């Protein structure tokens, strides 16, 4: 299968690396030649410098209706536009990454059925871990028991390891967002002032989280 990926981010790299391992043909598009050159040192796939929301760019990499287009830039709006253009060019399947949850409704209206929301997906996995259950009703858990909360890292926590945070019971970090780039959290992740952390937490822990990350 031929898959075209828009966005040379860490997420784009991870997707491409996985697909290449599965012996799929992969092409990555990004406006930044520098980013593509960096990835070229680690990935054996096609690369194209260009604007992936433009039909002319997508026609360069489209082969036939069996091709799949995946848009994983950090801008949900660009991903939606790129997928609509890709569909008009002839891609048989288009998959936009949507960071802003409220835009998922827009995707439904535009018949972008394969839209993915990484925040919701990660939150669901963490919710299952917190509940220690193999299966969990995602909507019920997030609406009634757990909540997603994005917190800002204040200056006093600059240089603090994620593992050293004394998070309230029932709260977990699911992503660290730096310069609009989302990264999976690790124990050794060192926080920087102006980072944001996406948390999933029991509703009774939300006030404690707010206090913990309150500005000086």
C-alpha positions in Angstrom: 0.0 0.0 0.0 1.2 3.5 -0.8 0.7 6.1 2.1 1.4 9.8 1.8 2.0 11.5 5.1 1.7 15.3 5.5 3.8 16.6 8.4 7.4 15.7 9.2 6.8 15.9 13.0 7.6 13.3 15.6 4.2 11.9 15.1 4.7 11.8 11.3 8.0 10.1 11.8 6.6 7.5 14.1 3.8 6.7 11.7 6.2 6.5 8.7 8.6 4.3 10.6 5.9 1.8 11.6 4.5 1.7 8.0 7.9 1.2 6.5 8.6 -1.7 8.9 5.3 -3.2 7.6 6.7 -2.9 4.1 4.4 -0.2 2.9 5.5 2.5 0.4 5.7 5.8 2.2 6.0 9.4 1.0 6.3 12.4 3.5 5.4 16.0 2.6 6.5 19.0 4.5 7.1 22.7 3.8 10.4 22.5 5.7 13.3 21.1 3.7 15.3 21.0 6.9 12.9 18.8 8.6 12.8 16.4 5.7 16.5 16.3 5.5 16.6 15.3 9.2 14.1 12.5 8.7 16.0 11.3 5.6 18.9 10.3 7.8 16.6 7.9 9.6 13.9 6.8 7.2 14.1 5.1 3.8 11.1 6.7 2.0 10.1 9.3 -0.5 10.0 12.9 0.5 8.6 16.1 -1.1 9.1 19.7 0.0 5.8 21.5 -0.6 2.5 22.7 0.7 0.3 19.7 1.2 -2.9 21.7 1.1 -2.3 22.5 -2.6 -3.7 20.2 -5.4 -0.5 20.6 -7.4 1.6 19.2 -4.6 -0.7 16.3 -4.0 -0.9 15.4 -7.7 2.9 14.9 -7.6 2.6 12.1 -5.1 -0.8 10.6 -6.0 -0.7 7.4 -8.1 -4.2 5.8 -8.0 -7.4 5.5 -5.9 -5.8 2.9 -3.6 -3.4 5.5 -2.1 -4.0 6.7 1.5 -3.4 10.3 2.6 -2.6 11.0 6.3 -2.4 14.6 7.5 -0.6 15.0 10.9 0.5 18.6 11.0 0.0 20.5 14.2 -2.8 22.6 12.7 -6.2 20.8 12.7 -7.5 23.2 10.1 -4.7 22.5 7.7 -5.2 18.8 8.1 -8.9 19.1 7.3 -8.2 21.2 4.2 -5.4 18.9 3.0 -7.7 15.9 3.3 -10.5 17.5 1.4 -8.0 18.4 -1.4 -6.5 14.9 -1.3 -10.0 13.4 -1.7 -10.7 15.6 -4.7 -7.3 14.6 -6.2 -8.3 11.0 -6.0 -6.9 9.5 -2.8 -9.1 6.5 -1.8 -8.8 7.2 1.9 -7.9 10.3 3.8 -7.1 10.5 7.6 -6.8 13.9 9.3 -5.3 14.3 12.8 -7.6 16.6 14.8 -6.1 18.2 17.9 -9.0 20.5 18.6 -11.9 18.2 19.7 -14.6 20.6 18.7 -13.5 20.2 15.1 -14.5 16.5 15.1 -18.1 17.6 14.5 -16.9 19.5 11.4 -15.1 16.3 10.2 -18.4 14.4 10.5 -20.2 17.1 8.5 -17.5 16.9 5.8 -17.7 13.1 5.8 -14.1 12.7 7.0 -15.0 9.5 8.7 -11.4 8.4 9.5 -10.5 11.6 11.5 -8.4 10.7 14.6 -8.1 12.7 17.8 -4.9 11.6 19.6 -5.9 13.3 22.9 -9.1 11.3 23.1 -7.3 8.1 22.2 -4.6 8.5 24.8 -7.1 9.6 27.4 -9.1 6.4 26.8 -6.1 4.2 27.3 -5.2 6.0 30.5 -8.7 5.9 31.7 -8.7 2.1 31.3 -5.4 1.9 33.3 -6.8 4.1 36.1 -9.9 2.0 36.3 -8.0 -1.3 36.0 -10.5 -2.7 33.6 -10.0 -4.3 30.2 -12.9 -2.4 28.7 -14.3 1.0 29.6 -17.1 3.1 28.1 -15.0 6.0 26.8 -17.8 8.6 26.8 -19.1 7.8 30.2 -15.6 7.7 31.7 -14.5 11.0 30.3 -17.8 12.8 30.9 -18.7 11.5 34.3 -15.6 10.2 36.1 -12.5 11.6 34.3 -11.7 14.8 32.6 -9.0 16.1 30.3 -7.2 19.2 31.6 -4.4 21.2 29.9 -2.1 22.9 32.4 0.6 25.5 31.8 4.0 24.9 33.4 4.9 27.9 35.5 8.5 29.2 35.8 9.0 27.7 39.3 8.7 24.2 37.7 11.2 24.9 35.0 13.8 22.1 34.9 11.7 19.7 37.0 11.5 16.1 35.9 8.1 14.8 35.1 8.7 11.9 37.5 9.4 14.3 40.4 6.0 16.0 40.2 3.8 15.1 43.1 0.7 14.7 41.1 -2.6 14.2 43.0 -4.1 10.7 43.2 -6.0 9.9 40.0 -4.1 12.2 37.7 -1.8 11.2 34.9 0.1 13.1 32.2 -0.7 11.9 28.7 1.2 14.4 26.6 3.8 17.2 27.0 3.2 20.0 24.5 6.2 22.2 23.6 6.2 24.7 20.8 2.9 23.2 19.7 4.6 19.8 19.3 3.0 17.0 21.2 5.2 14.4 22.8 4.4 11.3 24.8 5.5 11.8 28.5 8.4 9.9 30.0 9.6 9.8 33.5 12.8 11.5 32.5 11.1 14.3 30.6 12.4 17.6 31.9 9.8 20.3 31.9 10.4 23.8 30.6 8.5 27.0 31.5 5.8 27.6 28.9 5.3 23.9 28.3 1.8 22.6 28.5 0.8 19.2 29.9 -2.3 17.4 28.9 -3.7 15.6 31.9 -6.4 13.1 32.4 -7.7 13.1 36.0 -10.5 12.1 38.2 -12.8 15.1 38.6 -12.2 15.4 42.3 -8.5 15.9 41.5 -9.0 18.9 39.2 -8.8 21.6 41.9 -5.5 20.1 43.2 -4.1 20.1 39.7 -5.0 23.8 39.2 -3.3 24.7 42.5 -0.2 22.7 41.6 0.3 24.5 38.3 -0.9 27.9 39.5 1.2 30.8 38.3 3.6 32.4 40.8 
